[in-house]
Every structure is written in structure tokens, then in C-alpha cells.
Amino acid sequence: MVLVTTKKGKSGAPRVTFTSQWGFAKRGKKLDVLNAQQYHELAKDYAAAQGRCAAR
């Protein structure tokens, strides 16, 4: 991105100011998550272990 601003001129030699930043980031750990079928099976097993009616 370049930002150019102008102001009322001043006497003397022209002056240029430049500022730059850069960096990098390390991606966090990837979490292992369940898909819909795996979650359904887990919920069914949990309900059965708790003595509740399990979803079909």
C-alpha cells in the first residue's frame, strides 16, 4: 500500500520520508477435529454411556 499526502509547500529542498515494515508469522498447530459422521458416532456412544436414548 502506498499513501501519498500533500500539504502546503514549504521553502527549501524537497524532503521524502519512507517507512516500511515486514514480517512473517508461524502458523499455529493444526487441530484434529471430527467430521459430521465421527461426531454423530461420538455423541451416540456418549449418550449410551450416560444411559440416555441415543440418536439414530
C-alpha positions in Angstrom: 0.0 0.0 0.0 1.3 3.4 -0.9 -0.1 6.5 0.9 0.7 9.9 -0.6 -0.3 13.0 1.2 0.3 16.6 0.2 0.5 19.7 2.4 1.1 23.3 1.8 4.5 23.7 0.3 7.5 24.9 2.3 10.6 26.6 1.1 13.8 24.7 0.9 14.8 21.4 -0.7 12.2 18.7 -1.2 12.1 16.0 1.5 11.0 12.5 1.1 10.1 10.2 4.1 9.7 6.5 3.6 8.6 3.9 6.3 8.4 0.2 5.6 7.5 -2.8 7.7 7.5 -6.5 7.0 7.3 -9.7 9.0 6.2 -13.3 9.0 4.1 -15.4 11.2 4.2 -19.1 12.1 1.0 -21.0 11.5 -0.4 -22.4 14.7 -0.8 -26.1 15.3 -3.4 -27.8 13.2 -6.1 -29.3 15.4 -7.5 -32.7 14.6 -11.3 -32.3 14.5 -14.1 -34.7 13.9 -16.2 -34.8 10.7 -20.0 -34.9 11.0 -20.2 -38.7 10.9 -17.5 -39.1 13.6 -19.2 -36.5 15.8 -22.5 -38.3 15.5 -20.9 -41.6 16.5 -19.2 -40.0 19.5 -22.5 -38.4 20.6 -24.3 -41.7 20.2 -21.7 -43.5 22.3 -21.7 -40.8 24.9 -25.5 -40.9 25.2 -25.4 -44.7 25.5 -22.8 -44.5 28.2 -24.9 -42.0 30.1 -27.9 -44.2 29.9 -29.8 -41.8 27.7 -31.7 -42.6 24.5 -29.1 -42.5 21.7 -29.9 -40.6 18.4 -30.1 -42.8 15.3 
